[in-house]
Amino acid sequence: MKANEQMTSRTTAEQVDPFLIVASLASRGVDDGLLDEAAPYAMRGMARVATDMPADLRRKVVDRLLADLSAGPAKPLPANDGRWRKIIDFATGASVPDEYVDMLTEEAGLLPRREFREKPAVVKRQGPQVAIVGAGLSGIGLAIYLKQAGIPFVIYEKNMGPGGTWWDNRYPGCGVDTTTHLYSYSFALNPSWTRYFAKQGELMSYIEACIDCFGLRPHIKFGCSVSGAEYDAANQQWRLTLTAGGETSQQTADVLVSAVGQLNVPSIPPIKGLDNFAGDVVHTARWRSDIDVAGKRVALIGSGASAVQVGPSIAPAVSRLLAFQRSPQWLSSRPLYHQSTRKEDLWAFENVPLYLKWYRLTLYWTFGDRLYNVLMMENGPSGRQVSAQSDDLRRMFTTYINEKLAGRPDLIAKSTPDYPPMAKRVPIDFGWYDMLKRDNVDLITDAIDHIEADAVVTADGRRHPVDAIVLATGFQATRMLQSVSIRGRDGAELQSVWSGDDPRAYLGLMVPGFPNHFIMYGPNTNLGHGGSLIFQIECQARYITAAVGHMVETGARELEVRQDVYEDYNEKLDALLDRTVWNSPGVNNWFKNSRGRVATNSPWRLVDYWRLTRKFNPADCTAA
């Protein structure tokens, strides 16, 4: 390294998290005792900051890092080296329970997966051919695992491009509310995210890059929808009905994977007169490029995750924004939410070996199961009650509301929920509270009675003239796979088995009577307390790949989950769901179906679901 380059690197390295530098050096066996020297300052929990480390020790850390970069980085410690355990506690600033160690190191990409065999050990049948419905993150993630295993597949995507929900959702402000360095595949970490919480366009670029990096494009049929799938028991295959370019055709597959997810069919509220509105009406998931709200009076119906993003994004441009709120939401604050990635972090992610992976590991620990107890109610003298941790979170969120809306008691009263935190999805505050204080914004909590050609009329009889309506009303999440008619053994129709909106599956993946059929992001797999949807996707992708690999190894042509296994799993799942705040009295959320059962969300800890899906157990299925 040249002198001027080293000076530039030193200046940059001095602004990087020194604890993660030490973890990076230690996990390659070149820390020279820095881990022990820095440990007293690290074990302060995640409240620590870089300045907790004394200046002289920070200089030593930077010196050792620059020497390491000049010499050429050493290889990581062997997977069985006992030092990993110590470094994990150091990096997280906590005493991490043993059950999390393998999960954290694998999901961070620090160590190889211990229980997952990438390729089948033996081959007793060629194929089988897998049909994947949907080229969103689930379908793409599965395809990458299948390709690495040498299993042939085709992806059918109804849109003209990939991305699924990120293709559909293009409304102003659209982006993740999970930190981006978790919202990415463990095998395709991106050191170049321009924001800590990426926007839709950058997410689409990441998906496209993954498709090209892993050579998936020849395997994807864009503009091709699967309208029906029927199991042919005689030939042990699925017969698919495809529609592309106005033409209908038939195709067969040995294995069918539904990867269309939960959030793909918009929920349009049954408001009287909506169809007669004279201006533009657009759902956030169907935003059009020709929509222009500048200078208009706009009704924003809904106050959930998409509303919290689109509202503040359009408020400065519209003449008036009328936010119609059925119930208030708890919103969380993330200091990095609106920030571009610091150039110093970008440098470290790109140049310091393992730094990005340690950063990801600490995020998994910080924003994972540490919040799980907030979900679970406790037995109290008068029945189930929220936990002390839930009460603490309520106080924190309430304080945040009071601070953001100081001087506006009217808005505080309208914006403070009366239900426990986490009982509904908790979006990040995109600027919602600041938006509410704008002179051109009105928060309306009266129920909508009907809509006229140029106005929204509330139950109190008041007319609210508007020029456009934005529906931020979510999705028909509990009516999973409704866009595809799936018929299994003996012609059983999946929607009938599920009674329309009561979907169930073993591990969220398999349903008895539907052999060789797997579901990704299926029933009770949505995360409600932390982690990342892509964590769930990879758990499911590995399980499916292992199951199909079992067919390759054994020559089996048919796999079907046993009825007793399916029932036992759902009995345990329902018992756990019953203890969650999602079932708090009087709480209405999109997690529940028409019967009041939570059909979308997973009640498991991340580590529980990771363990449940870590191996495919042939004994759970019948095979032929």
CORMO-V156949 format. One record per residue. N is the residue number from 1. RES is the residue in one letter. PSI is psi in whole degrees, 0 to 359 (999 if undefined). NEAR is the number of other C-alpha atoms within 8 Angstrom. D_LAST is the distance of its C-alpha to the last C-alpha in Angstrom with 2 decimals. Layout:
N_RES_PSI_NEAR_D_LAST / N_RES_PSI_NEAR_D_LAST
This chain:
1_M_128_5_61.75 / 2_K_160_5_65.10 / 3_A_315_6_67.59 / 4_N_327_6_67.40 / 5_E_320_8_63.60 / 6_Q_323_10_63.61 / 7_M_318_8_66.05 / 8_T_317_8_63.86 / 9_S_320_9_60.79 / 10_R_313_10_62.79 / 11_T_319_8_63.95 / 12_T_314_10_60.39 / 13_A_330_10_58.85 / 14_E_344_10_61.42 / 15_Q_6_7_59.92 / 16_V_153_11_56.33 / 17_D_112_7_54.79 / 18_P_334_12_56.09 / 19_F_321_11_53.57 / 20_L_330_11_50.68 / 21_I_315_13_52.68 / 22_V_317_12_53.06 / 23_A_319_15_49.33 / 24_S_314_13_48.67 / 25_L_316_11_51.21 / 26_A_324_12_50.13 / 27_S_357_12_46.45 / 28_R_11_11_47.72 / 29_G_24_10_50.08 / 30_V_30_9_53.28 / 31_D_346_11_54.62 / 32_D_40_6_57.58 / 33_G_1_6_57.66 / 34_L_327_10_57.51 / 35_L_312_13_54.54 / 36_D_323_7_56.57 / 37_E_326_7_59.64 / 38_A_345_11_57.92 / 39_A_317_9_55.82 / 40_P_334_7_58.55 / 41_Y_340_8_58.64 / 42_A_326_13_54.89 / 43_M_58_10_54.00 / 44_R_16_9_55.30 / 45_G_181_9_52.12 / 46_M_3_8_51.34 / 47_A_350_5_54.84 / 48_R_157_8_56.20 / 49_V_166_5_57.57 / 50_A_326_9_58.44 / 51_T_354_6_62.08 / 52_D_336_7_61.23 / 53_M_129_11_61.35 / 54_P_149_7_64.96 / 55_A_320_7_66.38 / 56_D_325_6_67.10 / 57_L_323_9_63.56 / 58_R_321_11_62.19 / 59_R_318_9_64.40 / 60_K_320_8_63.03 / 61_V_314_12_59.45 / 62_V_318_12_60.33 / 63_D_314_8_62.22 / 64_R_322_9_59.28 / 65_L_312_10_56.89 / 66_L_324_11_59.22 / 67_A_321_8_59.70 / 68_D_317_11_55.96 / 69_L_325_9_55.55 / 70_S_322_7_58.42 / 71_A_341_6_57.10 / 72_G_124_6_53.56 / 73_P_144_7_50.90 / 74_A_162_8_49.33 / 75_K_156_5_45.60 / 76_P_157_7_43.80 / 77_L_153_9_43.80 / 78_P_150_5_40.92 / 79_A_330_7_38.01 / 80_N_10_4_38.89 / 81_D_128_7_42.56 / 82_G_346_6_43.84 / 83_R_338_7_46.05 / 84_W_316_10_43.27 / 85_R_318_8_43.37 / 86_K_321_8_47.11 / 87_I_324_12_47.01 / 88_I_313_11_44.47 / 89_D_321_12_46.85 / 90_F_312_14_49.73 / 91_A_323_13_48.14 / 92_T_344_13_47.09 / 93_G_28_11_50.28 / 94_A_164_11_48.36 / 95_S_95_5_46.87 / 96_V_129_9_43.20 / 97_P_147_6_40.92 / 98_D_325_5_38.81 / 99_E_345_7_35.52 / 100_Y_347_9_36.37 / 101_V_308_11_37.32 / 102_D_318_7_34.03 / 103_M_314_10_33.16 / 104_L_315_11_36.61 / 105_T_327_11_36.85 / 106_E_315_12_33.45 / 107_E_335_10_34.00 / 108_A_350_12_37.49 / 109_G_15_10_36.22 / 110_L_324_10_38.47 / 111_L_153_8_35.90 / 112_P_156_7_32.52 / 113_R_127_6_29.42 / 114_R_331_4_28.80 / 115_E_4_6_25.18 / 116_F_121_9_23.73 / 117_R_118_6_22.65 / 118_E_317_7_23.49 / 119_K_148_8_21.54 / 120_P_143_11_18.33 / 121_A_322_5_19.62 / 122_V_163_6_17.88 / 123_V_111_10_16.33 / 124_K_354_8_13.57 / 125_R_146_10_13.05 / 126_Q_152_6_15.78 / 127_G_224_7_15.79 / 128_P_159_13_13.85 / 129_Q_126_11_16.63 / 130_V_131_13_17.40 / 131_A_122_13_19.79 / 132_I_125_14_22.07 / 133_V_106_15_24.37 / 134_G_129_14_27.65 / 135_A_39_16_29.73 / 136_G_196_13_31.23 / 137_L_325_11_31.16 / 138_S_308_16_27.54 / 139_G_318_14_26.24 / 140_I_316_10_28.57 / 141_G_315_12_27.71 / 142_L_316_14_23.95 / 143_A_321_11_24.74 / 144_I_317_10_26.89 / 145_Y_317_12_24.27 / 146_L_318_12_21.70 / 147_K_319_10_24.46 / 148_Q_333_9_25.43 / 149_A_356_11_21.90 / 150_G_23_7_21.99 / 151_I_124_12_19.23 / 152_P_148_10_20.46 / 153_F_160_12_21.24 / 154_V_137_11_23.65 / 155_I_127_14_25.60 / 156_Y_121_16_27.01 / 157_E_122_16_30.20 / 158_K_330_10_32.39 / 159_N_169_9_35.50 / 160_M_6_7_37.44 / 161_G_171_8_36.97 / 162_P_180_13_34.74 / 163_G_337_12_35.29 / 164_G_242_12_33.89 / 165_T_332_10_36.21 / 166_W_343_11_38.66 / 167_W_317_10_38.91 / 168_D_320_10_39.53 / 169_N_108_12_41.94 / 170_R_23_13_45.18 / 171_Y_159_9_47.76 / 172_P_131_8_50.80 / 173_G_358_8_50.12 / 174_C_130_12_46.32 / 175_G_183_8_44.79 / 176_V_154_10_42.76 / 177_D_20_7_43.83 / 178_T_136_9_41.77 / 179_T_134_10_43.58 / 180_T_329_12_42.48 / 181_H_351_10_41.94 / 182_L_330_13_39.07 / 183_Y_59_10_37.92 / 184_S_156_10_36.60 / 185_Y_145_11_33.64 / 186_S_335_9_33.94 / 187_F_2_5_33.43 / 188_A_59_7_35.99 / 189_L_143_8_38.99 / 190_N_111_7_41.95 / 191_P_357_8_45.37 / 192_S_17_7_47.18 / 193_W_130_11_46.47 / 194_T_346_7_49.82 / 195_R_154_11_49.47 / 196_Y_334_14_48.11 / 197_F_102_14_46.52 / 198_A_156_13_45.64 / 199_K_168_11_46.24 / 200_Q_316_12_43.95 / 201_G_318_6_45.29 / 202_E_326_9_44.73 / 203_L_319_10_41.18 / 204_M_321_12_40.49 / 205_S_322_8_42.06 / 206_Y_316_8_39.81 / 207_I_315_11_36.64 / 208_E_320_9_37.98 / 209_A_321_8_38.85 / 210_C_319_9_35.35 / 211_I_315_11_33.92 / 212_D_320_9_36.42 / 213_C_321_7_36.26 / 214_F_9_7_32.52 / 215_G_42_7_32.67 / 216_L_341_11_30.56 / 217_R_319_7_32.91 / 218_P_345_6_31.53 / 219_H_356_8_28.08 / 220_I_132_11_29.53 / 221_K_100_10_30.40 / 222_F_155_11_33.24 / 223_G_26_12_34.54 / 224_C_110_13_31.17 / 225_S_148_12_29.76 / 226_V_108_13_26.40 / 227_S_340_11_27.53 / 228_G_151_10_24.30 / 229_A_129_13_20.52 / 230_E_133_11_18.34 / 231_Y_127_14_14.60 / 232_D_97_10_13.89 / 233_A_327_7_10.93 / 234_A_319_4_11.72 / 235_N_358_5_11.54 / 236_Q_50_10_9.14 / 237_Q_163_11_12.34 / 238_W_135_13_15.25 / 239_R_120_12_18.57 / 240_L_141_13_21.49 / 241_T_118_12_25.11 / 242_L_147_13_27.50 / 243_T_124_12_31.24 / 244_A_129_9_33.56 / 245_G_32_6_37.26 / 246_G_358_5_37.35 / 247_E_142_6_34.87 / 248_T_139_8_31.49 / 249_S_171_7_28.61 / 250_Q_148_8_24.90 / 251_Q_156_8_22.30 / 252_T_157_8_18.54 / 253_A_148_13_16.44 / 254_D_325_13_12.88 / 255_V_136_12_13.71 / 256_L_129_13_16.58 / 257_V_120_12_18.97 / 258_S_113_13_21.89 / 259_A_41_14_24.77 / 260_V_348_14_27.68 / 261_G_188_12_28.70 / 262_Q_332_14_30.84 / 263_L_66_10_34.23 / 264_N_343_11_34.05 / 265_V_111_7_35.52 / 266_P_146_11_39.19 / 267_S_115_8_40.56 / 268_I_118_7_43.70 / 269_P_141_5_45.90 / 270_P_64_5_47.06 / 271_I_126_9_50.73 / 272_K_130_8_53.06 / 273_G_357_10_54.76 / 274_L_321_10_52.54 / 275_D_343_5_51.96 / 276_N_3_8_55.74 / 277_F_136_13_56.59 / 278_A_335_6_58.70 / 279_G_192_9_57.85 / 280_D_136_9_54.74 / 281_V_122_9_51.78 / 282_V_135_10_49.03 / 283_H_146_12_46.01 / 284_T_329_12_45.64 / 285_A_359_10_42.14 / 286_R_35_9_43.63 / 287_W_138_12_46.83 / 288_R_149_7_48.61 / 289_S_339_4_50.80 / 290_D_359_4_53.62 / 291_I_125_7_53.92 / 292_D_111_4_57.26 / 293_V_1_11_58.36 / 294_A_130_8_61.45 / 295_G_5_8_64.50 / 296_K_161_11_62.64 / 297_R_120_14_62.29 / 298_V_132_15_58.60 / 299_A_123_14_56.70 / 300_L_111_14_53.80 / 301_I_117_13_51.62 / 302_G_152_12_49.44 / 303_S_25_16_50.00 / 304_G_206_12_46.60 / 305_A_315_10_45.26 / 306_S_323_11_45.88 / 307_A_320_12_49.26 / 308_V_336_15_50.36 / 309_Q_313_14_49.86 / 310_V_324_12_51.09 / 311_G_301_12_54.08 / 312_P_336_12_55.94 / 313_S_326_9_55.13 / 314_I_344_11_56.86 / 315_A_318_12_59.52 / 316_P_339_6_62.11 / 317_A_335_8_61.92 / 318_V_160_13_62.00 / 319_S_324_10_65.22 / 320_R_138_12_63.67 / 321_L_122_13_60.29 / 322_L_108_12_59.53 / 323_A_109_14_56.62 / 324_F_114_13_55.29 / 325_Q_120_12_53.63 / 326_R_317_9_51.84 / 327_S_147_7_51.45 / 328_P_160_10_52.36 / 329_Q_144_12_49.91 / 330_W_133_11_50.19 / 331_L_141_9_50.46 / 332_S_160_9_50.27 / 333_S_134_6_52.48 / 334_R_114_7_51.38 / 335_P_330_5_54.39 / 336_L_2_8_52.55 / 337_Y_319_8_51.01 / 338_H_6_9_53.60 / 339_Q_144_8_54.37 / 340_S_152_8_53.69 / 341_T_129_10_52.36 / 342_R_143_6_55.35 / 343_K_329_6_56.24 / 344_E_320_10_56.38 / 345_D_319_9_52.76 / 346_L_319_11_51.70 / 347_W_314_10_53.55 / 348_A_318_12_51.89 / 349_F_325_12_48.36 / 350_E_326_10_49.03 / 351_N_335_6_51.16 / 352_V_113_12_50.58 / 353_P_132_9_47.54 / 354_L_354_8_44.94 / 355_Y_313_13_47.26 / 356_L_322_12_44.94 / 357_K_322_10_42.04 / 358_W_323_14_44.26 / 359_Y_315_9_45.44 / 360_R_320_11_41.87 / 361_L_317_13_41.18 / 362_T_327_10_44.26 / 363_L_318_10_43.21 / 364_Y_320_11_39.83 / 365_W_318_11_41.74 / 366_T_318_9_44.48 / 367_F_29_10_42.44 / 368_G_239_13_39.29 / 369_D_357_12_38.89 / 370_R_339_8_42.64 / 371_L_1_10_42.82 / 372_Y_321_11_40.00 / 373_N_340_9_42.44 / 374_V_331_14_44.13 / 375_L_329_13_41.06 / 376_M_127_11_40.96 / 377_M_155_12_43.45 / 378_E_157_9_45.12 / 379_N_123_7_46.21 / 380_G_181_7_49.87 / 381_P_334_4_52.55 / 382_S_27_4_51.79 / 383_G_200_6_48.03 / 384_R_139_9_45.92 / 385_Q_159_8_47.98 / 386_V_160_12_47.49 / 387_S_165_11_47.74 / 388_A_325_6_50.87 / 389_Q_325_8_49.14 / 390_S_319_13_48.56 / 391_D_320_10_52.26 / 392_D_318_8_53.19 / 393_L_322_10_51.14 / 394_R_315_10_52.80 / 395_R_319_8_56.19 / 396_M_314_8_55.37 / 397_F_321_11_54.12 / 398_T_319_9_57.09 / 399_T_319_8_59.52 / 400_Y_316_8_58.06 / 401_I_313_12_58.52 / 402_N_324_9_62.07 / 403_E_316_7_62.92 / 404_K_327_8_61.55 / 405_L_27_13_63.22 / 406_A_136_7_66.39 / 407_G_358_4_69.27 / 408_R_73_7_67.08 / 409_P_332_8_66.53 / 410_D_318_6_65.50 / 411_L_325_10_62.54 / 412_I_315_11_61.67 / 413_A_321_7_61.48 / 414_K_337_8_59.24 / 415_S_356_9_56.99 / 416_T_114_11_56.34 / 417_P_158_9_53.21 / 418_D_10_4_53.38 / 419_Y_164_7_49.79 / 420_P_148_12_48.38 / 421_P_144_11_47.45 / 422_M_352_13_43.73 / 423_A_335_14_43.30 / 424_K_167_10_43.02 / 425_R_140_8_42.19 / 426_V_98_11_45.09 / 427_P_166_12_46.01 / 428_I_143_11_48.42 / 429_D_106_11_51.94 / 430_F_352_9_52.30 / 431_G_19_9_55.92 / 432_W_312_11_55.46 / 433_Y_322_10_58.26 / 434_D_322_9_60.61 / 435_M_318_11_59.79 / 436_L_334_10_60.72 / 437_K_355_8_64.21 / 438_R_148_7_64.93 / 439_D_336_4_67.74 / 440_N_17_8_65.66 / 441_V_134_13_62.72 / 442_D_132_9_62.53 / 443_L_117_10_59.94 / 444_I_121_8_59.54 / 445_T_358_9_57.83 / 446_D_142_10_58.86 / 447_A_147_7_56.01 / 448_I_126_10_55.76 / 449_D_310_9_56.85 / 450_H_173_11_56.57 / 451_I_136_15_57.11 / 452_E_180_11_59.91 / 453_A_332_9_60.48 / 454_D_18_11_62.07 / 455_A_156_12_61.45 / 456_V_129_13_59.17 / 457_V_124_13_60.64 / 458_T_171_13_59.96 / 459_A_338_9_60.17 / 460_D_4_5_63.76 / 461_G_0_6_64.73 / 462_R_135_7_65.40 / 463_R_134_8_64.71 / 464_H_95_8_63.43 / 465_P_132_8_64.12 / 466_V_157_12_61.50 / 467_D_339_12_60.84 / 468_A_154_12_57.12 / 469_I_128_13_54.19 / 470_V_121_12_51.45 / 471_L_106_12_48.43 / 472_A_62_13_46.95 / 473_T_15_13_44.80 / 474_G_207_9_41.37 / 475_F_164_10_38.01 / 476_Q_68_12_35.85 / 477_A_326_12_33.71 / 478_T_347_14_32.06 / 479_R_66_11_30.99 / 480_M_145_12_28.18 / 481_L_25_11_26.48 / 482_Q_342_8_28.94 / 483_S_353_5_29.67 / 484_V_125_9_26.21 / 485_S_111_12_24.79 / 486_I_119_10_21.09 / 487_R_126_12_19.23 / 488_G_216_13_15.70 / 489_R_138_11_13.79 / 490_D_24_4_16.46 / 491_G_8_8_18.94 / 492_A_130_10_19.51 / 493_E_128_10_21.94 / 494_L_318_10_21.73 / 495_Q_327_12_25.50 / 496_S_319_8_25.68 / 497_V_322_8_23.16 / 498_W_4_10_25.38 / 499_S_36_8_28.56 / 500_G_295_10_29.74 / 501_D_26_12_30.95 / 502_D_60_11_29.01 / 503_P_141_12_25.99 / 504_R_152_11_23.77 / 505_A_155_12_20.73 / 506_Y_121_12_19.30 / 507_L_15_9_21.43 / 508_G_8_13_22.50 / 509_L_324_12_19.28 / 510_M_144_13_16.35 / 511_V_131_13_16.54 / 512_P_144_10_14.37 / 513_G_358_8_13.64 / 514_F_75_12_13.50 / 515_P_149_13_10.09 / 516_N_30_10_10.83 / 517_H_128_11_14.39 / 518_F_150_10_16.84 / 519_I_130_11_20.52 / 520_M_144_15_23.36 / 521_Y_49_14_26.61 / 522_G_204_14_25.00 / 523_P_134_14_26.07 / 524_N_43_12_28.26 / 525_T_0_12_28.16 / 526_N_137_11_31.70 / 527_L_137_10_34.09 / 528_G_3_9_37.19 / 529_H_341_11_39.14 / 530_G_192_10_38.94 / 531_G_210_13_37.02 / 532_S_143_10_35.67 / 533_L_327_9_33.01 / 534_I_333_12_32.03 / 535_F_312_10_31.30 / 536_Q_317_10_28.66 / 537_I_314_14_27.39 / 538_E_323_11_26.98 / 539_C_314_12_25.26 / 540_Q_320_11_22.64 / 541_A_319_13_22.50 / 542_R_319_13_21.92 / 543_Y_313_12_19.12 / 544_I_316_11_17.31 / 545_T_319_12_18.10 / 546_A_321_12_16.78 / 547_A_314_10_13.42 / 548_V_324_9_13.15 / 549_G_325_12_14.64 / 550_H_322_11_11.92 / 551_M_321_14_9.51 / 552_V_315_16_12.48 / 553_E_327_12_13.07 / 554_T_346_9_9.85 / 555_G_4_9_8.78 / 556_A_142_10_5.43 / 557_R_354_9_5.85 / 558_E_131_11_5.06 / 559_L_133_12_6.89 / 560_E_129_14_9.03 / 561_V_139_14_12.01 / 562_R_145_10_12.78 / 563_Q_318_7_15.82 / 564_D_324_6_17.95 / 565_V_316_10_17.54 / 566_Y_314_13_18.48 / 567_E_319_8_21.38 / 568_D_317_8_22.68 / 569_Y_313_10_22.84 / 570_N_332_11_24.68 / 571_E_316_8_26.98 / 572_K_320_8_28.09 / 573_L_315_9_28.42 / 574_D_322_8_30.59 / 575_A_322_8_32.74 / 576_L_319_10_33.46 / 577_L_325_12_34.10 / 578_D_339_7_36.62 / 579_R_356_11_38.71 / 580_T_158_13_39.06 / 581_V_345_12_42.16 / 582_W_337_13_40.12 / 583_N_20_11_40.56 / 584_S_145_10_44.28 / 585_P_133_4_46.39 / 586_G_2_4_47.45 / 587_V_126_9_45.33 / 588_N_127_6_43.81 / 589_N_169_8_41.54 / 590_W_358_8_38.91 / 591_F_337_11_36.26 / 592_K_149_13_36.39 / 593_N_188_12_35.06 / 594_S_344_6_37.15 / 595_R_357_5_36.43 / 596_G_8_6_37.75 / 597_R_137_8_34.44 / 598_V_112_12_33.93 / 599_A_349_14_30.80 / 600_T_320_14_31.29 / 601_N_150_12_32.43 / 602_S_130_10_30.87 / 603_P_1_10_32.70 / 604_W_153_8_31.45 / 605_R_160_8_33.64 / 606_L_316_9_32.68 / 607_V_331_11_32.05 / 608_D_310_8_29.79 / 609_Y_323_10_27.46 / 610_W_317_10_27.65 / 611_R_320_8_26.58 / 612_L_326_8_23.76 / 613_T_4_12_22.20 / 614_R_326_11_23.31 / 615_K_146_10_20.07 / 616_F_123_9_16.41 / 617_N_108_6_15.32 / 618_P_334_8_11.65 / 619_A_343_5_12.76 / 620_D_347_8_13.46 / 621_C_158_10_9.94 / 622_T_144_11_6.94 / 623_A_148_8_3.77 / 624_A_999_6_0.00
